[in-house]
Amino acid sequence: DTIATMSNSVRSDSKGIQVNSLTYFALSALSGAVSCGTTHWAITPLDLIKCNVQTNPKFKNTLQGGKLIWREMGGLRGLYKGGGPTAVGYSVQGAGKFGLFEVFKYNYSRTMDEETAYKNQLPERLVFCWSLTTHLTTNTSEQTLWSKTLLSK
């Protein structure tokens, strides 16, 4: 199935959501926000322990660091210190990556017909293009946003 075939027209899935519609792109962004925000929030304790082991001489290793944070910073609440901002930041990034990936995929696939894409083996090149565009767009905008946020304080 080539990219051109996938985007020839707006299709509907079994639930009635039109593929390549605004609703489809919004749901893609929402799925990115939920998946990235929750997974990064879930590993907050590991990141917190890792950073402390790397920078604080009191922390000898991961296990000892986890116990130390649990004891001195209030148990589970201490282990998830910074979890809220982490979830928000990665939710924004996930929404951008998942949502924009679908938008760029749709727009790039409309640049040629199926025969041209097949003859020149362009689907792989287009996947690279829309992946790169998505990555650069979301990371650049995220870094700019967080830099401005941090510098304004």
Rosetta constraint file for C-alpha pairs under 8 A:
AtomPair CA 1 CA 5 HARMONIC 6.44 0.50
AtomPair CA 1 CA 6 HARMONIC 7.09 0.50
AtomPair CA 2 CA 6 HARMONIC 6.47 0.50
AtomPair CA 2 CA 114 HARMONIC 6.81 0.50
AtomPair CA 2 CA 117 HARMONIC 7.55 0.50
AtomPair CA 2 CA 118 HARMONIC 7.25 0.50
AtomPair CA 2 CA 123 HARMONIC 6.52 0.50
AtomPair CA 3 CA 7 HARMONIC 6.48 0.50
AtomPair CA 3 CA 109 HARMONIC 5.64 0.50
AtomPair CA 3 CA 114 HARMONIC 7.45 0.50
AtomPair CA 3 CA 117 HARMONIC 7.86 0.50
AtomPair CA 3 CA 123 HARMONIC 6.05 0.50
AtomPair CA 4 CA 8 HARMONIC 5.96 0.50
AtomPair CA 4 CA 109 HARMONIC 5.45 0.50
AtomPair CA 4 CA 110 HARMONIC 6.65 0.50
AtomPair CA 4 CA 112 HARMONIC 7.05 0.50
AtomPair CA 4 CA 113 HARMONIC 5.88 0.50
AtomPair CA 4 CA 114 HARMONIC 4.85 0.50
AtomPair CA 4 CA 117 HARMONIC 7.26 0.50
AtomPair CA 5 CA 114 HARMONIC 6.33 0.50
AtomPair CA 7 CA 20 HARMONIC 7.67 0.50
AtomPair CA 7 CA 106 HARMONIC 6.32 0.50
AtomPair CA 7 CA 109 HARMONIC 6.64 0.50
AtomPair CA 7 CA 110 HARMONIC 6.99 0.50
AtomPair CA 8 CA 110 HARMONIC 7.76 0.50
AtomPair CA 10 CA 18 HARMONIC 6.08 0.50
AtomPair CA 10 CA 19 HARMONIC 5.58 0.50
AtomPair CA 10 CA 20 HARMONIC 6.04 0.50
AtomPair CA 10 CA 21 HARMONIC 7.15 0.50
AtomPair CA 11 CA 18 HARMONIC 5.34 0.50
AtomPair CA 11 CA 19 HARMONIC 5.21 0.50
AtomPair CA 11 CA 20 HARMONIC 7.76 0.50
AtomPair CA 12 CA 16 HARMONIC 5.31 0.50
AtomPair CA 12 CA 17 HARMONIC 5.43 0.50
AtomPair CA 12 CA 18 HARMONIC 4.30 0.50
AtomPair CA 12 CA 19 HARMONIC 5.84 0.50
AtomPair CA 13 CA 17 HARMONIC 5.80 0.50
AtomPair CA 13 CA 18 HARMONIC 6.65 0.50
AtomPair CA 13 CA 19 HARMONIC 7.22 0.50
AtomPair CA 17 CA 21 HARMONIC 7.92 0.50
AtomPair CA 17 CA 23 HARMONIC 7.09 0.50
AtomPair CA 17 CA 24 HARMONIC 6.50 0.50
AtomPair CA 18 CA 23 HARMONIC 7.38 0.50
AtomPair CA 18 CA 24 HARMONIC 6.39 0.50
AtomPair CA 19 CA 24 HARMONIC 5.65 0.50
AtomPair CA 20 CA 24 HARMONIC 5.78 0.50
AtomPair CA 20 CA 25 HARMONIC 6.56 0.50
AtomPair CA 20 CA 102 HARMONIC 7.68 0.50
AtomPair CA 20 CA 103 HARMONIC 7.58 0.50
AtomPair CA 20 CA 106 HARMONIC 6.79 0.50
AtomPair CA 21 CA 25 HARMONIC 6.33 0.50
AtomPair CA 22 CA 26 HARMONIC 6.06 0.50
AtomPair CA 23 CA 27 HARMONIC 6.05 0.50
AtomPair CA 24 CA 28 HARMONIC 6.14 0.50
AtomPair CA 25 CA 29 HARMONIC 6.26 0.50
AtomPair CA 25 CA 99 HARMONIC 5.44 0.50
AtomPair CA 25 CA 100 HARMONIC 7.77 0.50
AtomPair CA 25 CA 102 HARMONIC 6.46 0.50
AtomPair CA 25 CA 103 HARMONIC 6.70 0.50
AtomPair CA 26 CA 30 HARMONIC 6.14 0.50
AtomPair CA 26 CA 99 HARMONIC 6.54 0.50
AtomPair CA 27 CA 31 HARMONIC 6.04 0.50
AtomPair CA 27 CA 99 HARMONIC 7.68 0.50
AtomPair CA 28 CA 32 HARMONIC 6.29 0.50
AtomPair CA 28 CA 95 HARMONIC 7.38 0.50
AtomPair CA 28 CA 98 HARMONIC 5.60 0.50
AtomPair CA 28 CA 99 HARMONIC 4.89 0.50
AtomPair CA 28 CA 102 HARMONIC 7.29 0.50
AtomPair CA 29 CA 33 HARMONIC 6.20 0.50
AtomPair CA 29 CA 94 HARMONIC 7.08 0.50
AtomPair CA 29 CA 95 HARMONIC 4.00 0.50
AtomPair CA 29 CA 96 HARMONIC 6.27 0.50
AtomPair CA 29 CA 97 HARMONIC 7.44 0.50
AtomPair CA 29 CA 98 HARMONIC 5.21 0.50
AtomPair CA 29 CA 99 HARMONIC 3.93 0.50
AtomPair CA 29 CA 100 HARMONIC 7.51 0.50
AtomPair CA 30 CA 34 HARMONIC 6.18 0.50
AtomPair CA 30 CA 95 HARMONIC 5.83 0.50
AtomPair CA 30 CA 99 HARMONIC 7.70 0.50
AtomPair CA 31 CA 35 HARMONIC 5.99 0.50
AtomPair CA 31 CA 94 HARMONIC 7.99 0.50
AtomPair CA 31 CA 95 HARMONIC 7.10 0.50
AtomPair CA 31 CA 98 HARMONIC 7.32 0.50
AtomPair CA 32 CA 36 HARMONIC 5.81 0.50
AtomPair CA 32 CA 37 HARMONIC 7.99 0.50
AtomPair CA 32 CA 91 HARMONIC 6.93 0.50
AtomPair CA 32 CA 93 HARMONIC 7.98 0.50
AtomPair CA 32 CA 94 HARMONIC 4.29 0.50
AtomPair CA 32 CA 95 HARMONIC 4.54 0.50
AtomPair CA 32 CA 96 HARMONIC 7.50 0.50
AtomPair CA 32 CA 97 HARMONIC 6.95 0.50
AtomPair CA 32 CA 98 HARMONIC 5.04 0.50
AtomPair CA 32 CA 99 HARMONIC 7.17 0.50
AtomPair CA 33 CA 37 HARMONIC 5.66 0.50
AtomPair CA 33 CA 90 HARMONIC 7.15 0.50
AtomPair CA 33 CA 91 HARMONIC 3.90 0.50
AtomPair CA 33 CA 92 HARMONIC 6.04 0.50
AtomPair CA 33 CA 93 HARMONIC 7.21 0.50
AtomPair CA 33 CA 94 HARMONIC 4.69 0.50
AtomPair CA 33 CA 95 HARMONIC 4.44 0.50
AtomPair CA 34 CA 38 HARMONIC 5.94 0.50
AtomPair CA 34 CA 91 HARMONIC 6.31 0.50
AtomPair CA 34 CA 94 HARMONIC 7.73 0.50
AtomPair CA 35 CA 39 HARMONIC 6.10 0.50
AtomPair CA 35 CA 91 HARMONIC 7.66 0.50
AtomPair CA 35 CA 94 HARMONIC 7.33 0.50
AtomPair CA 36 CA 40 HARMONIC 6.04 0.50
AtomPair CA 36 CA 87 HARMONIC 7.72 0.50
AtomPair CA 36 CA 90 HARMONIC 5.63 0.50
AtomPair CA 36 CA 91 HARMONIC 5.52 0.50
AtomPair CA 36 CA 93 HARMONIC 7.71 0.50
AtomPair CA 36 CA 94 HARMONIC 5.23 0.50
AtomPair CA 37 CA 41 HARMONIC 6.00 0.50
AtomPair CA 37 CA 86 HARMONIC 7.35 0.50
AtomPair CA 37 CA 87 HARMONIC 4.31 0.50
AtomPair CA 37 CA 88 HARMONIC 6.39 0.50
AtomPair CA 37 CA 89 HARMONIC 7.44 0.50
AtomPair CA 37 CA 90 HARMONIC 4.96 0.50
AtomPair CA 37 CA 91 HARMONIC 4.23 0.50
AtomPair CA 37 CA 92 HARMONIC 7.97 0.50
AtomPair CA 37 CA 94 HARMONIC 7.23 0.50
AtomPair CA 38 CA 42 HARMONIC 5.99 0.50
AtomPair CA 38 CA 87 HARMONIC 6.35 0.50
AtomPair CA 38 CA 91 HARMONIC 7.90 0.50
AtomPair CA 39 CA 43 HARMONIC 6.55 0.50
AtomPair CA 40 CA 44 HARMONIC 6.37 0.50
AtomPair CA 40 CA 86 HARMONIC 6.75 0.50
AtomPair CA 40 CA 87 HARMONIC 6.26 0.50
AtomPair CA 40 CA 90 HARMONIC 6.83 0.50
AtomPair CA 41 CA 80 HARMONIC 7.97 0.50
AtomPair CA 41 CA 83 HARMONIC 5.29 0.50
AtomPair CA 41 CA 84 HARMONIC 7.26 0.50
AtomPair CA 41 CA 86 HARMONIC 6.08 0.50
AtomPair CA 41 CA 87 HARMONIC 5.05 0.50
AtomPair CA 43 CA 47 HARMONIC 6.47 0.50
AtomPair CA 44 CA 48 HARMONIC 6.04 0.50
AtomPair CA 44 CA 79 HARMONIC 7.34 0.50
AtomPair CA 44 CA 80 HARMONIC 5.85 0.50
AtomPair CA 44 CA 81 HARMONIC 7.71 0.50
AtomPair CA 44 CA 82 HARMONIC 7.33 0.50
AtomPair CA 44 CA 83 HARMONIC 5.74 0.50
AtomPair CA 44 CA 86 HARMONIC 7.61 0.50
AtomPair CA 45 CA 49 HARMONIC 6.08 0.50
AtomPair CA 45 CA 66 HARMONIC 7.93 0.50
AtomPair CA 45 CA 79 HARMONIC 4.82 0.50
AtomPair CA 45 CA 80 HARMONIC 5.57 0.50
AtomPair CA 45 CA 81 HARMONIC 7.82 0.50
AtomPair CA 46 CA 50 HARMONIC 5.99 0.50
AtomPair CA 47 CA 51 HARMONIC 6.08 0.50
AtomPair CA 48 CA 52 HARMONIC 6.26 0.50
AtomPair CA 48 CA 79 HARMONIC 7.11 0.50
AtomPair CA 48 CA 80 HARMONIC 7.95 0.50
AtomPair CA 48 CA 81 HARMONIC 7.75 0.50
AtomPair CA 49 CA 53 HARMONIC 6.06 0.50
AtomPair CA 49 CA 62 HARMONIC 6.24 0.50
AtomPair CA 49 CA 65 HARMONIC 5.82 0.50
AtomPair CA 49 CA 66 HARMONIC 6.05 0.50
AtomPair CA 49 CA 69 HARMONIC 7.77 0.50
AtomPair CA 50 CA 54 HARMONIC 6.23 0.50
AtomPair CA 50 CA 62 HARMONIC 6.73 0.50
AtomPair CA 51 CA 55 HARMONIC 6.20 0.50
AtomPair CA 52 CA 56 HARMONIC 5.15 0.50
AtomPair CA 52 CA 59 HARMONIC 6.37 0.50
AtomPair CA 52 CA 65 HARMONIC 7.40 0.50
AtomPair CA 53 CA 57 HARMONIC 7.18 0.50
AtomPair CA 53 CA 58 HARMONIC 7.86 0.50
AtomPair CA 53 CA 59 HARMONIC 4.84 0.50
AtomPair CA 53 CA 60 HARMONIC 6.25 0.50
AtomPair CA 53 CA 61 HARMONIC 6.09 0.50
AtomPair CA 53 CA 62 HARMONIC 6.79 0.50
AtomPair CA 53 CA 65 HARMONIC 6.67 0.50
AtomPair CA 59 CA 64 HARMONIC 6.68 0.50
AtomPair CA 59 CA 65 HARMONIC 5.01 0.50
AtomPair CA 59 CA 68 HARMONIC 7.68 0.50
AtomPair CA 60 CA 64 HARMONIC 6.40 0.50
AtomPair CA 60 CA 65 HARMONIC 6.66 0.50
AtomPair CA 61 CA 65 HARMONIC 5.80 0.50
AtomPair CA 62 CA 66 HARMONIC 6.09 0.50
AtomPair CA 63 CA 67 HARMONIC 6.38 0.50
AtomPair CA 64 CA 68 HARMONIC 6.11 0.50
AtomPair CA 65 CA 69 HARMONIC 6.14 0.50
AtomPair CA 66 CA 70 HARMONIC 6.07 0.50
AtomPair CA 66 CA 79 HARMONIC 7.62 0.50
AtomPair CA 67 CA 71 HARMONIC 6.10 0.50
AtomPair CA 68 CA 72 HARMONIC 5.90 0.50
AtomPair CA 68 CA 73 HARMONIC 7.88 0.50
AtomPair CA 69 CA 73 HARMONIC 5.17 0.50
AtomPair CA 69 CA 74 HARMONIC 7.42 0.50
AtomPair CA 69 CA 75 HARMONIC 7.05 0.50
AtomPair CA 69 CA 78 HARMONIC 6.31 0.50
AtomPair CA 69 CA 79 HARMONIC 6.41 0.50
AtomPair CA 70 CA 74 HARMONIC 5.80 0.50
AtomPair CA 70 CA 75 HARMONIC 3.99 0.50
AtomPair CA 70 CA 76 HARMONIC 6.53 0.50
AtomPair CA 70 CA 78 HARMONIC 6.30 0.50
AtomPair CA 70 CA 79 HARMONIC 6.50 0.50
AtomPair CA 71 CA 75 HARMONIC 6.09 0.50
AtomPair CA 72 CA 78 HARMONIC 7.99 0.50
AtomPair CA 73 CA 77 HARMONIC 7.50 0.50
AtomPair CA 73 CA 78 HARMONIC 4.56 0.50
AtomPair CA 73 CA 79 HARMONIC 7.52 0.50
AtomPair CA 74 CA 78 HARMONIC 4.90 0.50
AtomPair CA 74 CA 79 HARMONIC 7.93 0.50
AtomPair CA 75 CA 79 HARMONIC 6.47 0.50
AtomPair CA 76 CA 80 HARMONIC 6.39 0.50
AtomPair CA 77 CA 81 HARMONIC 6.41 0.50
AtomPair CA 82 CA 86 HARMONIC 6.23 0.50
AtomPair CA 83 CA 87 HARMONIC 6.03 0.50
AtomPair CA 84 CA 88 HARMONIC 6.28 0.50
AtomPair CA 85 CA 89 HARMONIC 5.99 0.50
AtomPair CA 86 CA 90 HARMONIC 6.08 0.50
AtomPair CA 87 CA 91 HARMONIC 5.85 0.50
AtomPair CA 88 CA 92 HARMONIC 6.34 0.50
AtomPair CA 89 CA 93 HARMONIC 6.38 0.50
AtomPair CA 90 CA 94 HARMONIC 5.83 0.50
AtomPair CA 91 CA 95 HARMONIC 6.01 0.50
AtomPair CA 92 CA 96 HARMONIC 6.27 0.50
AtomPair CA 93 CA 97 HARMONIC 6.13 0.50
AtomPair CA 93 CA 138 HARMONIC 6.33 0.50
AtomPair CA 93 CA 139 HARMONIC 7.51 0.50
AtomPair CA 93 CA 142 HARMONIC 6.80 0.50
AtomPair CA 94 CA 98 HARMONIC 5.93 0.50
AtomPair CA 95 CA 99 HARMONIC 5.62 0.50
AtomPair CA 95 CA 100 HARMONIC 7.85 0.50
AtomPair CA 96 CA 100 HARMONIC 5.44 0.50
AtomPair CA 96 CA 101 HARMONIC 7.81 0.50
AtomPair CA 96 CA 134 HARMONIC 7.78 0.50
AtomPair CA 96 CA 138 HARMONIC 5.72 0.50
AtomPair CA 97 CA 101 HARMONIC 5.71 0.50
AtomPair CA 97 CA 134 HARMONIC 5.95 0.50
AtomPair CA 97 CA 135 HARMONIC 6.72 0.50
AtomPair CA 97 CA 138 HARMONIC 6.18 0.50
AtomPair CA 98 CA 102 HARMONIC 6.58 0.50
AtomPair CA 99 CA 103 HARMONIC 6.45 0.50
AtomPair CA 100 CA 104 HARMONIC 5.91 0.50
AtomPair CA 100 CA 134 HARMONIC 5.89 0.50
AtomPair CA 101 CA 105 HARMONIC 5.92 0.50
AtomPair CA 101 CA 130 HARMONIC 6.51 0.50
AtomPair CA 101 CA 131 HARMONIC 6.53 0.50
AtomPair CA 101 CA 134 HARMONIC 5.50 0.50
AtomPair CA 102 CA 106 HARMONIC 6.11 0.50
AtomPair CA 103 CA 107 HARMONIC 6.24 0.50
AtomPair CA 104 CA 108 HARMONIC 5.86 0.50
AtomPair CA 104 CA 130 HARMONIC 5.39 0.50
AtomPair CA 104 CA 133 HARMONIC 7.55 0.50
AtomPair CA 104 CA 134 HARMONIC 7.16 0.50
AtomPair CA 105 CA 109 HARMONIC 5.96 0.50
AtomPair CA 105 CA 126 HARMONIC 7.84 0.50
AtomPair CA 105 CA 127 HARMONIC 7.35 0.50
AtomPair CA 105 CA 130 HARMONIC 5.69 0.50
AtomPair CA 106 CA 110 HARMONIC 6.44 0.50
AtomPair CA 107 CA 111 HARMONIC 7.04 0.50
AtomPair CA 108 CA 126 HARMONIC 6.75 0.50
AtomPair CA 108 CA 130 HARMONIC 6.96 0.50
AtomPair CA 109 CA 126 HARMONIC 7.35 0.50
AtomPair CA 112 CA 116 HARMONIC 6.41 0.50
AtomPair CA 112 CA 117 HARMONIC 6.52 0.50
AtomPair CA 113 CA 117 HARMONIC 6.33 0.50
AtomPair CA 114 CA 118 HARMONIC 6.13 0.50
AtomPair CA 115 CA 119 HARMONIC 6.00 0.50
AtomPair CA 116 CA 120 HARMONIC 6.13 0.50
AtomPair CA 116 CA 122 HARMONIC 7.97 0.50
AtomPair CA 117 CA 121 HARMONIC 5.77 0.50
AtomPair CA 117 CA 122 HARMONIC 4.87 0.50
AtomPair CA 117 CA 123 HARMONIC 6.30 0.50
AtomPair CA 118 CA 122 HARMONIC 6.54 0.50
AtomPair CA 118 CA 123 HARMONIC 7.46 0.50
AtomPair CA 121 CA 125 HARMONIC 7.61 0.50
AtomPair CA 122 CA 126 HARMONIC 5.93 0.50
AtomPair CA 123 CA 127 HARMONIC 6.09 0.50
AtomPair CA 124 CA 128 HARMONIC 6.35 0.50
AtomPair CA 125 CA 129 HARMONIC 6.21 0.50
AtomPair CA 126 CA 130 HARMONIC 6.09 0.50
AtomPair CA 127 CA 131 HARMONIC 5.91 0.50
AtomPair CA 128 CA 132 HARMONIC 5.92 0.50
AtomPair CA 129 CA 133 HARMONIC 6.00 0.50
AtomPair CA 130 CA 134 HARMONIC 5.97 0.50
AtomPair CA 131 CA 135 HARMONIC 6.07 0.50
AtomPair CA 132 CA 136 HARMONIC 6.00 0.50
AtomPair CA 133 CA 137 HARMONIC 5.94 0.50
AtomPair CA 134 CA 138 HARMONIC 6.07 0.50
AtomPair CA 135 CA 139 HARMONIC 5.94 0.50
AtomPair CA 136 CA 140 HARMONIC 5.76 0.50
AtomPair CA 137 CA 141 HARMONIC 6.08 0.50
AtomPair CA 138 CA 142 HARMONIC 5.88 0.50
AtomPair CA 139 CA 143 HARMONIC 5.99 0.50
AtomPair CA 140 CA 144 HARMONIC 6.15 0.50
AtomPair CA 141 CA 145 HARMONIC 6.03 0.50
AtomPair CA 142 CA 146 HARMONIC 6.15 0.50
AtomPair CA 143 CA 147 HARMONIC 5.89 0.50
AtomPair CA 144 CA 148 HARMONIC 6.15 0.50
AtomPair CA 145 CA 149 HARMONIC 6.17 0.50
AtomPair CA 146 CA 150 HARMONIC 6.01 0.50
AtomPair CA 147 CA 151 HARMONIC 5.98 0.50
AtomPair CA 148 CA 152 HARMONIC 5.98 0.50
AtomPair CA 149 CA 153 HARMONIC 6.92 0.50
